[in-house]
Every structure is written in structure tokens, then in C-alpha cells.
């Protein structure tokens, strides 16, 4: 093996080393903790592999598994998280697709400005942005003030600390993650294809469904995943805008970890969340076989 | 016969630039009509106005007697072969060809038969399951053709149909397009910047410059009897010489200091065009003069002919294309030029 080949293999190995150190190893630790029992030491666990009298001992604790399967709190938490994340993804698609489309079709000199406007909110801490929503949604907040002033409502609406507030906050926070990859895909779309579709008799909507939508699929998928995956583990927004109106899996996990100091349970929840998200993703990738053009908008 | 296509005073402005200016022309059914011009001459804009991709600033577009000026592309009886072909990359060849039939809601069985027929027409039978990315450039172009022709349009619009092909394939495709046009009897309107291509293929040509149609006619008429300096120079290249009337059958060429016979009539002061290949070059003075003479400045060998640049004694430079000059004169040698009475063509603008 020449030095150049060795160096190239070394470079290629880097991402694998990175993934091994910072993804696989932590995951295995979390998995190991989930199989151990809660203890009173620091950290508060009795590891499932031990060493006594010159022999290794195994003390696998599956209590967390049975509890997880039997207590509806956890199931509800998972369900709420997935439902909110799913709704967030759908709403982001409904709002974000037209946004990305308009951005991609805007005059070329305007486009950097529009991208800038989408990115701009990131320059403020997300905590502050979520707090700002409290100011808008609370009983004597901006929204109620405006609606009362316009005479559209007689009584202030109760929005804050309801699932609706969580939903609004989530869509607001995750919209850019959908818009940006979708914009990148749509921007590369050859608009002559739409002229060709029109020339062949397709009305604007038919052209959109037959040409634009399928060709923007990679970007749509990338954007939807970038919203769905982190949204299902979101902790801050449900906690601040929803109070405890909607138990999410992330809040349950927090309580187990910090409140109950039940590390095995918290770890198990983390492992389950990963599985719940990862397994459908594997199917999605398998169904979306790579072909010549699907790489265009991968992010 | 009523024209199939009529453009009336068509003008298209993009902001301050005028892409087409006051274009009026008729195209008869069954023609292979060429829009010829350099880039930026407005030929593509004119084609896009025909296809419905642009709305004119003023003027009207009539197809088969119907005013379609405001009709969107999806309701026009025209189909286009785009310069980039614009094949749908996510669809197979067959799905590309079937696209228009599907939009027209043709029953699947009929559509399949029509697709098969169209693929056969362009000799792509058996390639229906391929994706456009798996085809060669020439095959892609034929898919684009099949996709447009399968709808049996009244007019087929072709935007630089041969520009993306290599030289050999281009010539083959030229004949292919002409065959299809004759076989189907569909009116073709073709945009090209290549005068050879236009001359070889088209029944009539409109030569465009800066948004205007400068001249229109059969290739032969445009080539042999141009009316304007622009067309005389653009098509095939010509020596453009200042000229003035000098009595019946004669023309004065003050720049050359001579008068000569000319069949074509020059009504007022103007110019004549002299094709390089219509000028004879010899070593010795020619009878029947006075004829111009000068020094050969350069010779370029082109295989089937040589192009001479001759600096006349009067200072004017003429290009002469000829083959088999006895003695094979080279640069620095003296040359005597002459031409037949029907060689100079009178130009008035």
C-alpha cells in the first residue's frame, strides 16, 4: 500500500472514527445504562456488568422495560411527541413549500436577501425567541390585545400553556429547517421543464404536480426530516409554551433523569425514541432508491 | 391560400431592450420556415411568442385564423422542441412522450399505441423504458421530437434543434428533420444561427437583426438576390462595394474607379454585393475592361477552394474565392480581377 493510498484511507476513516467516538460509543453507554439498575451512588446506577470474587457478574435489570410497556404515561409521551412532531412537519410543509417556491422564483438579485431573512431569527438565542412567544400568546399579550382592540373577540383567548401554543412555537422554530433545503432544491430546478410541461398541455397546477413536486422530492424529504427528527425530541418549547398541558416524551425523560434520578429509565426512553425515529427512516431510505437525479437536493 | 401563421406588427420589449420590433410575416401550411440571426437578434423571442411563452407588448399572433396572442402555451396548437430538450429527468422516455397525451386525458390504450408509433417515427423503438440520463445527446433530441410530434400539432417549433449535436450527427439530423417534415406535413418553424443549416433545410428564411426581420424569402433568393447589405454580408459573406447608377445595364463603382456591366438594376446610389466565388482571378489583364487589379495580400487554403485577399490599386480590399488558378499565385503577386454581368447584386439598404 502506497503512502498516498494510506493517507486517503486515513481521510476516509475520519468520519467513521468521528461517528464511532461521538455517536456509537455514547449510544452504547446509554444502552448499557438502560440495562442497569438504579443505585444510590454517583452516578446513581449499579452497572449491569460487575466483577466479584474473580468472576464477572451480570445483573441485567429489565424493570424499566416492563414499566415502560405498562405505564401509559410513557406511551402517551411518545404518542404526543410523535403527533406534535408530525403536525409540525405537515404545517411547516404547508407554510414552507410556498415560501421556498417564491424564494426560488424571485429575481436572482433578491434571493440572497430572502435567504438572509429566513436565517436572521437564528441570530437570536432560541430561548429568547420562545420567550417572545410567551409575550405574544399570554392572556394580556400582544395577540389578545390586538384581537380585543379590533373587536374580533370579547374575552381574551387562552392560548398559552395549551397544545396550540406548543404547535405555534414549534412551527415557528422549525420552519427554516424545511425552507432552506427545499429552496436549495427548487433553486436548482430547470424552469424550462415547466415551460415544456405547459407546452405539452399541462395547466399550471398539473405542471406543478407532475414536474415541480416530484423533482423537489429530495429537498422536501430532507427538510421534513430536519423538522420531524429534532421536533420529536423537543424539550424547550413544550416546557415553556405548553407548561404541562401536553406531556411529551422529552419532558418525561427530563423528569426521570433529574426528578426521579432513574437513569436506567431515562436511558431506556432515549433508546426507544431513537428506535422509533430511526426504524421508519431506514425504510424511507430503502424505498427511495438512489437514481441519477435524487442526489440533487440532498442536504 | 390563407397563411397558417400570421404575425402582425409583433413587438416585444423587456424593460428597455427591444427583443422583437414590429415583426409582420406569414407562414404557409407545410413550410419549414427558418428564423435566422445572430444571438440577440430576437429570433428566439419570436419563437417563444409563437409558443405562448411570452406575451407581446403590441401586435397579434394568429394561428389558423384564430387570434392566440393571449392564449397560454397549454391551449395552443403548437409544440416545441427546446434547445436544451427539457426532457423530464424523473420520467422514462415513454412517460416523457406520453406526457402530453396524459394531459389530454387520452385513454391509456390509445396513448400507448400513439407513444409506440411516435418512438418508431424517430427510431427509438425499444428505448421507452430508459431514463433520459441514459441516452446520448442525439437520442435525447429524438425523444424531444417524439414528445412534441405525438400531439400532432399544427405547428412544430424548434429552438436551435441541431446546436447541441456534433458535426456528423448534425448533418444526419438535418435530413432526418426534413424527412419528418415532409412525411408528416406539419409546419415547422425553426430558429437557428447557422446560415448553412437554414439554407440547407428551410423552404423560406427570415433573416433577423436587432429584433427586426431584415429580409425574407427562399434560401436561393436570399443568397443570390439579397436586398440589403446586412443580408448580403450575413449570408455567405460578400464584398460590399459603393455603387451608383451609370446608364442602362451599367454600374459605376467609384471606390474601384471603374464602371462595369450589371444585369441587376440599381435605381439610386447604393451598393453592390459581389460574392467572393463570383470573382475570377488571373495573372494577366482581362479583356473587356477596365477591370480592377491589385496585389494578393494573403491566401487561405480551404481544401475545395482558396480564399484570396486582394488589395486593389484603389485601396479597396476584395475577397476572392476560387480554385484552380493557373500558376497558383501567392502573396505579393499581382492579380487581375473580373466578373460576369450577373455577378454584382444591387443593394439599396
Interface residues (C-beta under 8 A of the other chain):
Chain A: X190 X192 X193 X195 X196 X197 X198 X199 X200 X201 X202 X203 X206 X210 X211 X214 X215 X291 X292 X293
Chain B: X51 X52 X53 X72 X73 X74 X78 X79 X80 X82 X84 X86 X87 X88 X89 X90 X99 X100 X103 X104 X131 X133 X147 X148 X151
